[in-house]
Amino acid sequence: MNETDINDKEEKEYFFDTYALIEIIQGNIKYAPYINAHVITTIFNLAELNYNLKKEMSKEKADDYTKDYFDFIVEVSLESLKEAMNLKTKHRDLSIPNVIGYITAKKHNIKFLTGDEGFRNFENVEFVKK
C-alpha cells in the first residue's frame, strides 16, 4: 500500500464494526490506514466491543477504549433495525450489532469496515483481514 492509498483512506468515512474496532485497538498494522478516517459506529457495536474487551483486559481499560469511540455513534432508525433483522434471519452467523452496523453504513452511503468472514462477499464492504 502506498502513501496515496493511506491518505485516501484517512479522508474517507467508514463504519467501523466491532471487528475493526478491536483490530485497531490491538494495533493490527493492516488497519493503520484507517486510524485517521472519519468514523461512525453504533451503540450496539460499542456494547459488543466493551464486552469483548472486558474478557481480555481490565474493566477500566475496556471502558476507556469504549469511551474513546463514544462520540462516533450514530442513531439507528427503526427501519434500519427492521432491515438488519431481515438480514440476520438470512445470515444467522452474523452478529446482531454487525448486521445493524452494515445496514447503517449503507444508509449513510459509506463503506462497512470489517474483517468478519461472514461479510467477505457483501457489497459495500471494505474487507481487511489479519
C-alpha positions in Angstrom: 0.0 0.0 0.0 1.5 3.4 -1.0 1.2 6.8 0.7 -1.6 7.9 -1.6 -3.7 4.9 -0.7 -3.2 5.7 3.0 -4.1 9.4 2.6 -7.3 8.4 0.6 -8.5 6.2 3.4 -7.8 8.9 6.0 -10.1 11.3 4.1 -12.9 8.8 3.7 -15.7 7.9 6.1 -16.1 4.3 7.3 -18.4 2.4 9.5 -16.2 0.6 12.0 -17.7 -2.7 13.0 -16.7 -4.4 16.2 -14.0 -6.5 14.4 -12.4 -3.3 13.0 -12.5 -1.6 16.4 -10.8 -4.5 18.1 -8.1 -4.8 15.4 -7.3 -1.1 15.6 -7.1 -1.2 19.4 -4.8 -4.2 19.2 -2.6 -2.4 16.7 -3.1 -4.6 13.6 -0.9 -2.9 11.0 -3.4 -3.7 8.2 -5.8 -1.3 9.9 -3.3 1.5 10.3 -4.5 3.3 7.1 -8.0 3.7 8.7 -6.9 5.2 12.0 -7.4 8.8 10.9 -10.5 8.1 8.8 -13.9 9.7 9.6 -15.6 7.1 11.7 -19.2 6.1 12.6 -20.4 3.2 14.6 -23.5 2.3 16.7 -24.1 1.8 20.3 -24.6 -1.9 19.6 -21.1 -2.2 18.3 -19.7 -0.3 21.3 -21.6 -2.7 23.6 -20.1 -5.7 21.8 -16.7 -4.0 21.8 -16.9 -3.3 25.6 -18.0 -6.9 26.3 -15.2 -8.4 24.2 -12.5 -6.2 25.7 -13.6 -7.0 29.2 -12.8 -10.6 28.5 -9.2 -9.6 27.6 -8.3 -6.7 29.9 -9.3 -4.8 33.0 -12.8 -3.4 33.1 -11.3 0.1 33.5 -9.2 -0.1 30.4 -12.1 -1.6 28.4 -14.3 1.2 29.5 -11.6 3.8 28.5 -11.4 2.3 25.0 -15.2 2.3 24.7 -15.4 5.9 25.8 -12.8 6.8 23.1 -15.3 5.8 20.4 -18.5 7.0 22.0 -18.5 10.3 20.1 -18.7 8.4 16.8 -22.1 6.8 17.5 -24.9 7.4 15.0 -28.5 6.8 15.7 -30.2 3.7 14.2 -33.7 4.2 12.8 -36.5 1.7 13.3 -36.5 1.0 9.6 -32.8 0.2 9.7 -33.3 -2.0 12.7 -36.0 -4.0 10.9 -34.0 -4.3 7.7 -31.0 -5.5 9.7 -33.1 -8.2 11.4 -34.3 -9.3 8.0 -30.6 -9.7 7.0 -29.9 -11.5 10.3 -32.6 -14.1 9.5 -30.8 -14.9 6.2 -27.3 -14.9 7.7 -27.7 -16.3 11.2 -23.9 -16.5 11.7 -23.5 -12.7 11.7 -23.8 -10.8 15.0 -26.7 -8.6 15.6 -24.5 -5.5 16.2 -22.7 -6.0 12.9 -25.9 -6.5 10.8 -27.2 -3.3 12.3 -23.9 -1.7 11.5 -23.9 -3.0 8.0 -27.3 -1.6 7.2 -26.4 1.7 9.0 -23.3 2.0 6.8 -25.5 1.5 3.7 -28.0 4.2 4.8 -25.1 6.6 5.3 -23.6 5.7 1.9 -20.2 4.7 3.4 -18.1 1.5 3.4 -18.5 -1.0 6.2 -15.0 -1.8 7.5 -14.6 -5.3 8.8 -12.5 -8.5 8.8 -15.5 -10.6 9.7 -15.5 -13.6 7.3 -19.3 -13.5 7.1 -19.2 -10.2 5.3 -16.3 -11.1 2.9 -18.5 -11.1 -0.3 -21.1 -8.5 0.7 -21.4 -5.3 -1.4 -20.3 -2.1 0.3 -17.7 -3.8 2.5 -14.1 -2.9 2.9 -12.8 -6.3 4.0 -9.4 -6.3 5.9 -8.2 -9.5 7.5 -5.2 -10.1 9.7 
